[in-house]
Amino acid sequence: MKALGRSWLLIVFLSGWLPAPVTAQTVIPDTEAAQHVGQKATVEGVVVAVFTSKGSTFIDLGGEYPHQTFTGWIPKDSPLAGDVSLEALERKKVRITGTIGLYKGEPEIKIMSKSQIEEE
């Protein structure tokens, strides 16, 4: 029984030393998104440009392509692709939630639902 108590105490002690994973409730700035690739998170920043290319729509934060710090990517097969109402996001602070991935070394979140985008 003593060994079980010590093991539990060791687990509790060690868990305090491990970094906490980023969750969807965690809001991170667009400039730090690349540090959280593979994690589900909410990325926050100012939309610099919204544009459609080859059917996919892109929401760039932090700078215009190719100098953006983060991109919300809406694939052409999404019902949101080409939605002209997204252009109203330009110059506004937004939060985009999803799993952060990389495309050509730049962080992005694939957006399939408008619920992933929140205006501030």
Backbone bond lengths (Angstrom), bond angles and torsions (degrees), N, CA, C in turn:
res aa  C-N    CA-C-N  psi(-1)  N-CA   C-N-CA  omega(-1)  CA-C   N-CA-C  phi
1 M - - - 1.443 - - 1.532 110.92 -
2 K 1.368 115.28 -37.92 1.463 118.93 178.37 1.527 110.90 -62.06
3 A 1.335 116.28 -39.61 1.466 121.12 -179.41 1.518 110.50 -63.28
4 L 1.327 116.81 -39.93 1.462 120.84 178.39 1.523 110.27 -63.76
5 G 1.309 117.41 -42.46 1.467 122.13 178.55 1.519 111.40 -63.41
6 R 1.328 116.83 -41.24 1.465 120.66 178.71 1.526 111.26 -67.23
7 S 1.338 115.89 -40.48 1.472 119.63 178.54 1.525 110.34 -61.63
8 W 1.312 116.45 -44.17 1.463 120.64 179.69 1.530 109.96 -62.34
9 L 1.319 117.10 -43.81 1.453 121.52 179.25 1.529 110.67 -62.44
10 L 1.325 118.34 -40.36 1.456 123.08 178.45 1.534 110.37 -63.47
11 I 1.324 116.54 -43.32 1.471 120.36 178.96 1.526 110.52 -62.55
12 V 1.312 117.34 -45.73 1.469 121.16 178.89 1.524 110.13 -61.81
13 F 1.316 117.64 -43.10 1.464 122.08 -179.76 1.527 111.13 -62.74
14 L 1.332 116.29 -48.62 1.458 120.63 -177.95 1.527 112.40 -66.88
15 S 1.319 117.50 -34.31 1.467 119.27 -179.10 1.526 111.33 -64.24
16 G 1.310 117.75 -25.48 1.461 121.01 176.52 1.520 112.84 -71.34
17 W 1.329 117.59 -19.38 1.460 121.89 -178.44 1.521 113.37 -93.28
18 L 1.317 116.51 -16.08 1.460 120.05 -177.79 1.517 110.23 -84.79
19 P 1.335 117.74 142.35 1.463 118.96 178.22 1.521 110.46 -67.69
20 A 1.302 115.94 141.29 1.462 120.64 179.16 1.520 109.46 -76.06
21 P 1.329 118.09 136.11 1.467 119.45 177.66 1.521 110.60 -69.19
22 V 1.317 116.19 151.55 1.454 120.75 177.13 1.521 107.40 -76.84
23 T 1.316 117.23 132.52 1.459 121.63 177.90 1.515 109.01 -112.38
24 A 1.311 116.35 173.32 1.461 120.50 -179.09 1.525 110.82 -61.43
25 Q 1.322 117.57 -24.95 1.459 120.39 179.78 1.534 111.46 -77.83
26 T 1.306 117.09 -18.25 1.447 121.29 179.49 1.524 109.11 -77.26
27 V 1.320 116.06 126.85 1.461 120.72 178.80 1.521 108.20 -103.01
28 I 1.338 115.23 125.08 1.456 119.53 179.71 1.527 108.87 -121.44
29 P 1.329 117.44 147.39 1.465 119.87 177.40 1.523 111.27 -69.12
30 D 1.327 115.89 151.92 1.464 121.15 -179.27 1.520 112.10 -55.91
31 T 1.317 117.57 -31.37 1.467 121.49 -178.53 1.523 113.00 -70.22
32 E 1.338 118.03 -14.79 1.462 122.00 -179.33 1.526 112.69 -108.40
33 A 1.329 118.45 1.11 1.469 121.79 -175.53 1.525 112.59 -59.29
34 A 1.319 117.76 -36.59 1.471 120.94 -178.01 1.527 111.99 -63.20
35 Q 1.311 117.66 -20.88 1.465 121.75 179.56 1.528 111.69 -81.46
36 H 1.341 117.06 -4.09 1.465 121.40 -175.30 1.525 112.70 -124.99
37 V 1.324 117.21 28.26 1.466 121.93 -179.49 1.532 109.68 -59.87
38 G 1.315 115.23 135.03 1.454 121.50 -179.50 1.519 113.77 89.58
39 Q 1.317 116.89 -6.55 1.455 120.94 -179.23 1.521 110.79 -103.97
40 K 1.327 116.15 148.67 1.454 120.75 173.27 1.520 107.23 -83.56
41 A 1.327 116.10 128.68 1.461 120.32 -176.12 1.521 109.45 -156.79
42 T 1.321 114.52 172.39 1.453 121.94 172.40 1.518 106.85 -112.59
43 V 1.323 116.04 121.36 1.464 122.23 -177.87 1.527 107.88 -103.20
44 E 1.321 115.56 132.72 1.460 121.56 -175.94 1.524 110.77 -119.01
45 G 1.326 116.06 138.76 1.457 120.61 176.87 1.511 111.12 -179.52
46 V 1.327 114.87 178.70 1.464 121.64 -179.94 1.523 109.00 -94.89
47 V 1.337 115.40 131.36 1.459 121.39 179.78 1.523 108.72 -76.06
48 V 1.319 115.59 122.40 1.463 121.81 179.37 1.522 110.15 -94.87
49 A 1.329 116.51 -36.06 1.468 119.50 -178.00 1.525 110.29 -153.36
50 V 1.342 114.80 144.91 1.463 122.97 170.94 1.518 105.53 -126.36
51 F 1.331 116.80 123.46 1.463 119.03 -179.56 1.516 110.51 -149.15
52 T 1.328 115.22 158.54 1.456 121.80 178.78 1.522 108.82 -115.60
53 S 1.328 114.87 134.80 1.456 121.43 178.62 1.522 108.77 -140.69
54 K 1.312 116.74 126.78 1.465 122.75 179.86 1.528 111.81 52.88
55 G 1.336 116.51 34.72 1.458 122.23 176.68 1.512 115.54 90.29
56 S 1.334 118.49 -20.32 1.460 121.70 177.82 1.522 109.24 -90.59
57 T 1.329 115.57 148.06 1.462 120.55 178.95 1.526 108.72 -110.56
58 F 1.332 115.69 141.89 1.456 122.02 -176.99 1.529 109.81 -125.18
59 I 1.321 115.61 135.42 1.463 122.56 175.86 1.526 105.78 -114.95
60 D 1.326 116.50 106.55 1.467 120.93 -176.13 1.527 110.73 -96.36
61 L 1.316 115.69 132.51 1.457 123.23 177.13 1.518 109.06 -112.08
62 G 1.312 116.02 146.25 1.459 121.21 172.55 1.512 116.56 81.98
63 G 1.303 119.22 -15.50 1.461 122.91 179.98 1.517 109.69 171.76
64 E 1.318 115.19 164.04 1.463 119.57 178.45 1.522 109.67 -83.77
65 Y 1.331 115.34 147.57 1.464 121.46 178.15 1.523 109.42 -53.91
66 P 1.290 119.40 131.69 1.464 130.49 10.37 1.528 114.13 -97.87
67 H 1.312 117.78 20.51 1.467 120.95 -176.23 1.526 112.81 -106.43
68 Q 1.341 117.00 19.36 1.453 120.64 179.30 1.530 110.39 -69.43
69 T 1.333 116.15 155.80 1.463 120.14 175.97 1.530 110.89 -96.06
70 F 1.341 115.90 -18.60 1.460 121.57 -178.34 1.529 108.81 -162.69
71 T 1.350 116.05 148.33 1.469 120.83 178.86 1.518 110.83 -131.81
72 G 1.328 115.31 134.65 1.458 121.62 166.28 1.520 105.74 -93.75
73 W 1.333 117.58 119.21 1.460 122.15 -174.35 1.522 109.63 -108.75
74 I 1.332 115.64 123.34 1.454 121.77 178.59 1.529 106.96 -111.42
75 P 1.348 117.45 105.88 1.466 119.50 -177.27 1.524 112.30 -65.81
76 K 1.317 115.02 156.17 1.468 120.84 -174.88 1.522 112.99 -61.88
77 D 1.336 118.72 -22.03 1.463 120.35 178.79 1.529 113.23 -85.42
78 S 1.330 117.47 0.05 1.458 121.98 177.04 1.531 109.56 -83.01
79 P 1.327 117.81 143.29 1.468 120.10 176.27 1.541 112.58 -61.15
80 L 1.323 117.33 -19.33 1.472 121.39 -179.68 1.522 113.32 -81.60
81 A 1.319 117.65 -21.32 1.471 120.64 -175.77 1.516 109.80 -56.56
82 G 1.308 115.73 129.84 1.455 121.57 178.46 1.518 113.89 78.64
83 D 1.333 118.19 4.80 1.470 121.79 179.21 1.534 108.66 -65.84
84 V 1.318 116.55 111.98 1.469 120.94 -175.72 1.521 112.35 -65.68
85 S 1.328 118.41 -20.98 1.474 120.07 179.05 1.528 111.76 -66.51
86 L 1.333 117.31 -19.75 1.464 120.60 178.65 1.529 111.81 -66.39
87 E 1.328 117.26 -26.20 1.463 120.29 179.37 1.525 111.99 -61.43
88 A 1.332 116.93 -23.69 1.470 121.21 178.67 1.530 111.85 -67.98
89 L 1.327 117.49 -10.62 1.469 121.06 179.19 1.525 112.59 -77.22
90 E 1.331 117.55 -17.90 1.469 119.69 -177.51 1.530 110.71 -57.00
91 R 1.333 114.22 136.65 1.461 124.98 -179.89 1.530 113.11 71.06
92 K 1.330 117.20 11.49 1.467 120.62 178.31 1.522 109.73 -110.86
93 K 1.327 115.50 153.34 1.449 121.42 175.68 1.528 107.94 -83.18
94 V 1.321 116.20 129.74 1.462 121.24 -178.86 1.526 110.52 -131.56
95 R 1.319 114.43 164.56 1.455 122.46 172.10 1.526 106.92 -125.23
96 I 1.323 115.90 129.99 1.465 122.17 179.35 1.521 107.52 -119.64
97 T 1.333 115.94 125.81 1.462 121.69 -175.76 1.527 111.38 -111.06
98 G 1.316 115.07 137.39 1.465 121.22 177.49 1.511 109.86 161.71
99 T 1.311 115.36 -169.42 1.462 120.82 178.31 1.523 109.17 -88.56
100 I 1.303 115.68 127.09 1.467 121.41 -177.57 1.523 109.57 -78.77
101 G 1.317 115.46 126.36 1.454 121.83 175.69 1.512 109.96 -121.66
102 L 1.322 116.48 -179.21 1.464 121.38 177.17 1.520 109.33 -121.48
103 Y 1.318 115.74 140.41 1.458 121.88 171.47 1.512 107.05 -132.30
104 K 1.313 116.00 116.06 1.471 122.07 -175.86 1.530 111.30 51.34
105 G 1.318 115.30 41.49 1.459 121.68 175.93 1.511 115.80 81.22
106 E 1.325 118.48 1.22 1.463 122.19 -178.40 1.533 109.94 -110.87
107 P 1.348 117.49 140.18 1.465 120.13 -178.24 1.528 112.31 -73.85
108 E 1.340 114.73 143.80 1.459 120.38 178.95 1.524 109.80 -153.88
109 I 1.327 115.06 160.16 1.461 122.29 171.03 1.519 107.11 -125.27
110 K 1.323 115.73 132.44 1.462 121.71 175.97 1.526 107.74 -78.31
111 I 1.327 116.00 126.59 1.464 121.96 -177.80 1.526 108.97 -109.12
112 M 1.322 116.07 120.47 1.459 121.18 178.21 1.531 112.01 -115.99
113 S 1.335 116.61 -8.77 1.457 121.06 -177.72 1.522 110.07 -143.09
114 K 1.318 116.19 143.42 1.461 120.33 179.16 1.529 111.22 -63.56
115 S 1.338 116.52 -21.11 1.469 120.29 179.27 1.532 111.58 -66.58
116 Q 1.326 117.98 -14.65 1.461 121.51 177.61 1.526 112.09 -80.49
117 I 1.327 117.46 -10.29 1.464 122.19 -178.31 1.518 109.05 -113.43
118 E 1.323 115.61 126.53 1.465 120.94 179.32 1.524 109.17 -126.32
119 E 1.322 116.67 125.56 1.462 121.15 176.34 1.513 109.17 -83.56
120 E 1.324 116.25 143.09 1.466 121.12 176.15 1.497 110.28 -90.21
